[in-house]
Amino acid sequence: MKPTKQQKIIAKKLLDYGKKLRQGENWVGPTDFTYKCPFAFLLGVIFDQGITAEKAWDAPEILKKRLGTLDPVKIEKMNLRKIRKAIKGERKGEALHRYINKMARWIKDAARIVSNEYSGNAKNIWEEAYTAREVMARLEEFPGISQKKATMATRILEDIHKLDLSYWKDVDVSYDIHVRRVLWRTGIATNDSYEEVINAARALNPSYPGELDEPAWVIGREWCDSRHPICDEDNEYNPCPLSKVCPRFTRRKPDYQ
């Protein structure tokens, strides 16, 4: 279906806000450590489930301090119990993740795949790829990384490393709860189903649908709360970036928990 004029206006606002995010405004992404260490970046993506994005990106550096290394070759050979202990921490409140056992297995699996398939260097996952689709497919081979995480990671890699890849049109928005809530509430998507959200983003930004992902995610997290959205009239000093173009819906909202 051809996008309406209003949908195009909202999409442009999202893309404009995305540019501001890449310049540092409300940036939530890799820390300096995860930016410089490819395996730490991969682990940050794996950690990003069931905890805040900030905690997920901080976790690899703390894990290195507890394990003494982030060399995937060495981690592959470690006892799983040692990895679990490092994730759990010594005292209450020091756990790096809610799912200690699952995360330990995923980290060990990631080390094995990087060691055996990428010559022990996680950077080869993306630097030896030719298309954005190939990067996403490689990332999805890692336990704990789904379409949502692979899309997010590929987009972030482009933002921070400026990868020389083709077919960015294959990078969709993540089917993330914040993203689909914003696209639905603004009228970009007519419902919050996977097919509708993905196809709506493709129609509005066909050269790179995933470019709509980060601004929608940040707006969903910071302003467009599931139950109590903070709109223009509620926060005059820090209004939602879409407050001037977002329609006021009267229909029943989906039950986002």
DRENTORSE-352656 format. One record per residue (C-alpha): x, y, z. Coordinates in pm, whole numbers, always signed. Layout:
N
@c1 X, c2 Y, c3 Z
...
END
This chain:
257
@c1 +0, c2 +0, c3 +0
@c1 +128, c2 +346, c3 -90
@c1 +218, c2 +555, c3 +219
@c1 -2, c2 +854, c3 +295
@c1 +128, c2 +1210, c3 +319
@c1 +90, c2 +1200, c3 +699
@c1 +286, c2 +875, c3 +724
@c1 +566, c2 +1028, c3 +518
@c1 +577, c2 +1333, c3 +746
@c1 +604, c2 +1116, c3 +1056
@c1 +870, c2 +897, c3 +895
@c1 +1075, c2 +1207, c3 +809
@c1 +1051, c2 +1324, c3 +1170
@c1 +1175, c2 +985, c3 +1284
@c1 +1467, c2 +993, c3 +1040
@c1 +1558, c2 +1348, c3 +1146
@c1 +1556, c2 +1240, c3 +1510
@c1 +1768, c2 +941, c3 +1417
@c1 +2035, c2 +1178, c3 +1283
@c1 +2039, c2 +1363, c3 +1615
@c1 +2078, c2 +1034, c3 +1799
@c1 +2382, c2 +947, c3 +1592
@c1 +2529, c2 +1281, c3 +1693
@c1 +2504, c2 +1184, c3 +2060
@c1 +2158, c2 +1295, c3 +2174
@c1 +2000, c2 +1027, c3 +2397
@c1 +2251, c2 +776, c3 +2260
@c1 +2214, c2 +424, c3 +2396
@c1 +2469, c2 +191, c3 +2245
@c1 +2815, c2 +38, c3 +2273
@c1 +3050, c2 +172, c3 +2538
@c1 +3408, c2 +263, c3 +2446
@c1 +3512, c2 -86, c3 +2551
@c1 +3254, c2 -269, c3 +2341
@c1 +3326, c2 -35, c3 +2052
@c1 +3696, c2 -124, c3 +2053
@c1 +3666, c2 -496, c3 +2132
@c1 +3469, c2 -691, c3 +1865
@c1 +3398, c2 -991, c3 +2087
@c1 +3275, c2 -756, c3 +2360
@c1 +3039, c2 -601, c3 +2104
@c1 +2906, c2 -946, c3 +2017
@c1 +2854, c2 -1026, c3 +2385
@c1 +2679, c2 -693, c3 +2438
@c1 +2429, c2 -793, c3 +2171
@c1 +2380, c2 -1133, c3 +2336
@c1 +2340, c2 -977, c3 +2683
@c1 +2070, c2 -740, c3 +2552
@c1 +1768, c2 -943, c3 +2657
@c1 +1556, c2 -901, c3 +2965
@c1 +1775, c2 -622, c3 +3106
@c1 +1829, c2 -257, c3 +3013
@c1 +2040, c2 -179, c3 +2708
@c1 +2279, c2 +19, c3 +2927
@c1 +2342, c2 -279, c3 +3154
@c1 +2385, c2 -510, c3 +2854
@c1 +2656, c2 -291, c3 +2699
@c1 +2836, c2 -255, c3 +3035
@c1 +2835, c2 -629, c3 +3103
@c1 +3121, c2 -744, c3 +2872
@c1 +3379, c2 -518, c3 +3038
@c1 +3278, c2 -640, c3 +3384
@c1 +3285, c2 -997, c3 +3258
@c1 +3640, c2 -950, c3 +3134
@c1 +3751, c2 -830, c3 +3478
@c1 +3593, c2 -1133, c3 +3643
@c1 +3720, c2 -1390, c3 +3391
@c1 +4055, c2 -1223, c3 +3333
@c1 +4008, c2 -1234, c3 +2956
@c1 +3763, c2 -1193, c3 +2669
@c1 +3971, c2 -1402, c3 +2431
@c1 +3711, c2 -1630, c3 +2265
@c1 +3968, c2 -1910, c3 +2222
@c1 +4031, c2 -1914, c3 +2598
@c1 +3663, c2 -1877, c3 +2689
@c1 +3569, c2 -2170, c3 +2465
@c1 +3798, c2 -2392, c3 +2677
@c1 +3669, c2 -2263, c3 +3012
@c1 +3454, c2 -2466, c3 +3244
@c1 +3093, c2 -2354, c3 +3213
@c1 +3077, c2 -2326, c3 +3591
@c1 +3347, c2 -2058, c3 +3587
@c1 +3152, c2 -1852, c3 +3332
@c1 +2832, c2 -1886, c3 +3536
@c1 +3016, c2 -1773, c3 +3849
@c1 +3153, c2 -1468, c3 +3668
@c1 +2807, c2 -1372, c3 +3547
@c1 +2654, c2 -1421, c3 +3892
@c1 +2919, c2 -1224, c3 +4083
@c1 +3038, c2 -1272, c3 +4439
@c1 +2763, c2 -1085, c3 +4621
@c1 +2395, c2 -1019, c3 +4591
@c1 +2312, c2 -759, c3 +4328
@c1 +2629, c2 -819, c3 +4125
@c1 +2474, c2 -1048, c3 +3862
@c1 +2529, c2 -928, c3 +3508
@c1 +2204, c2 -1082, c3 +3389
@c1 +1877, c2 -1230, c3 +3508
@c1 +1935, c2 -1557, c3 +3320
@c1 +2272, c2 -1672, c3 +3450
@c1 +2271, c2 -2031, c3 +3322
@c1 +2134, c2 -1947, c3 +2980
@c1 +2372, c2 -1654, c3 +2933
@c1 +2672, c2 -1865, c3 +3033
@c1 +2585, c2 -2123, c3 +2765
@c1 +2533, c2 -1853, c3 +2502
@c1 +2867, c2 -1690, c3 +2583
@c1 +3052, c2 -2022, c3 +2562
@c1 +2874, c2 -2101, c3 +2233
@c1 +2966, c2 -1757, c3 +2098
@c1 +3330, c2 -1818, c3 +2187
@c1 +3319, c2 -2155, c3 +2012
@c1 +3168, c2 -2015, c3 +1692
@c1 +3408, c2 -1721, c3 +1677
@c1 +3706, c2 -1949, c3 +1744
@c1 +3611, c2 -2213, c3 +1490
@c1 +3443, c2 -2013, c3 +1213
@c1 +3595, c2 -1664, c3 +1233
@c1 +3961, c2 -1737, c3 +1318
@c1 +3912, c2 -1625, c3 +1676
@c1 +3825, c2 -1267, c3 +1576
@c1 +3463, c2 -1151, c3 +1603
@c1 +3540, c2 -859, c3 +1372
@c1 +3549, c2 -1108, c3 +1083
@c1 +3175, c2 -1162, c3 +1127
@c1 +3108, c2 -826, c3 +964
@c1 +3435, c2 -726, c3 +800
@c1 +3444, c2 -1037, c3 +581
@c1 +3082, c2 -993, c3 +473
@c1 +2969, c2 -820, c3 +154
@c1 +2604, c2 -744, c3 +221
@c1 +2399, c2 -630, c3 +516
@c1 +2188, c2 -942, c3 +480
@c1 +2499, c2 -1157, c3 +517
@c1 +2595, c2 -982, c3 +842
@c1 +2248, c2 -1037, c3 +984
@c1 +2246, c2 -1403, c3 +879
@c1 +2585, c2 -1459, c3 +1043
@c1 +2473, c2 -1295, c3 +1365
@c1 +2156, c2 -1503, c3 +1376
@c1 +2371, c2 -1817, c3 +1381
@c1 +2471, c2 -1731, c3 +1739
@c1 +2247, c2 -1872, c3 +2015
@c1 +2068, c2 -1582, c3 +2181
@c1 +2060, c2 -1360, c3 +1871
@c1 +1729, c2 -1337, c3 +1685
@c1 +1604, c2 -1117, c3 +1401
@c1 +1549, c2 -834, c3 +1646
@c1 +1904, c2 -840, c3 +1783
@c1 +2068, c2 -909, c3 +1446
@c1 +1890, c2 -613, c3 +1290
@c1 +1984, c2 -385, c3 +1579
@c1 +2347, c2 -499, c3 +1576
@c1 +2387, c2 -456, c3 +1200
@c1 +2243, c2 -106, c3 +1217
@c1 +2474, c2 -10, c3 +1505
@c1 +2775, c2 -153, c3 +1321
@c1 +2692, c2 +71, c3 +1027
@c1 +2659, c2 +373, c3 +1252
@c1 +2989, c2 +326, c3 +1436
@c1 +3208, c2 +144, c3 +1183
@c1 +3064, c2 +272, c3 +852
@c1 +3073, c2 -73, c3 +696
@c1 +3120, c2 -91, c3 +321
@c1 +2822, c2 -320, c3 +264
@c1 +2555, c2 -334, c3 -4
@c1 +2183, c2 -408, c3 +18
@c1 +2098, c2 -199, c3 +322
@c1 +1742, c2 -226, c3 +197
@c1 +1749, c2 -576, c3 +351
@c1 +1795, c2 -436, c3 +703
@c1 +1446, c2 -410, c3 +850
@c1 +1334, c2 -247, c3 +1170
@c1 +1354, c2 -473, c3 +1473
@c1 +1029, c2 -633, c3 +1580
@c1 +1079, c2 -478, c3 +1921
@c1 +802, c2 -387, c3 +2162
@c1 +899, c2 -16, c3 +2168
@c1 +941, c2 +5, c3 +1790
@c1 +612, c2 -158, c3 +1703
@c1 +427, c2 +45, c3 +1967
@c1 +551, c2 +374, c3 +1816
@c1 +485, c2 +269, c3 +1456
@c1 +135, c2 +157, c3 +1549
@c1 +42, c2 +460, c3 +1760
@c1 +165, c2 +708, c3 +1501
@c1 -30, c2 +538, c3 +1224
@c1 +276, c2 +430, c3 +1026
@c1 +156, c2 +71, c3 +1077
@c1 -214, c2 -15, c3 +1081
@c1 -155, c2 -284, c3 +1346
@c1 +137, c2 -420, c3 +1544
@c1 +176, c2 -755, c3 +1366
@c1 +522, c2 -855, c3 +1244
@c1 +428, c2 -836, c3 +876
@c1 +260, c2 -498, c3 +906
@c1 +542, c2 -334, c3 +1105
@c1 +814, c2 -466, c3 +872
@c1 +625, c2 -383, c3 +551
@c1 +527, c2 -35, c3 +671
@c1 +892, c2 +55, c3 +738
@c1 +994, c2 -87, c3 +400
@c1 +733, c2 +123, c3 +222
@c1 +835, c2 +447, c3 +395
@c1 +1213, c2 +410, c3 +371
@c1 +1278, c2 +144, c3 +105
@c1 +1652, c2 +210, c3 +69
@c1 +1713, c2 +135, c3 +438
@c1 +1403, c2 +43, c3 +645
@c1 +1616, c2 -20, c3 +953
@c1 +1704, c2 +348, c3 +970
@c1 +1365, c2 +399, c3 +1136
@c1 +1453, c2 +150, c3 +1408
@c1 +1665, c2 +344, c3 +1657
@c1 +1457, c2 +665, c3 +1669
@c1 +1137, c2 +463, c3 +1714
@c1 +1300, c2 +253, c3 +1987
@c1 +1426, c2 +556, c3 +2182
@c1 +1092, c2 +737, c3 +2153
@c1 +910, c2 +423, c3 +2266
@c1 +1136, c2 +388, c3 +2568
@c1 +1166, c2 +755, c3 +2669
@c1 +825, c2 +902, c3 +2583
@c1 +575, c2 +659, c3 +2432
@c1 +523, c2 +443, c3 +2739
@c1 +281, c2 +152, c3 +2707
@c1 +36, c2 +294, c3 +2961
@c1 +136, c2 +654, c3 +3029
@c1 +286, c2 +820, c3 +2720
@c1 +456, c2 +1153, c3 +2786
@c1 +337, c2 +1384, c3 +2511
@c1 +385, c2 +1753, c3 +2441
@c1 +130, c2 +1878, c3 +2689
@c1 +281, c2 +1664, c3 +2966
@c1 +642, c2 +1773, c3 +2926
@c1 +688, c2 +2117, c3 +2773
@c1 +1065, c2 +2121, c3 +2840
@c1 +1139, c2 +1783, c3 +2683
@c1 +851, c2 +1697, c3 +2450
@c1 +839, c2 +1383, c3 +2240
@c1 +1016, c2 +1443, c3 +1906
@c1 +693, c2 +1337, c3 +1732
@c1 +458, c2 +1548, c3 +1943
@c1 +378, c2 +1790, c3 +1659
@c1 +287, c2 +1521, c3 +1407
@c1 +165, c2 +1224, c3 +1611
@c1 -215, c2 +1172, c3 +1583
@c1 -416, c2 +1146, c3 +1904
@c1 -567, c2 +798, c3 +1891
@c1 -908, c2 +730, c3 +2039
@c1 -916, c2 +360, c3 +1950
@c1 -824, c2 +96, c3 +2206
@c1 -449, c2 +51, c3 +2250
@c1 -294, c2 -296, c3 +2236
@c1 -203, c2 -446, c3 +2572
@c1 +173, c2 -400, c3 +2595
@c1 +322, c2 -545, c3 +2913
END
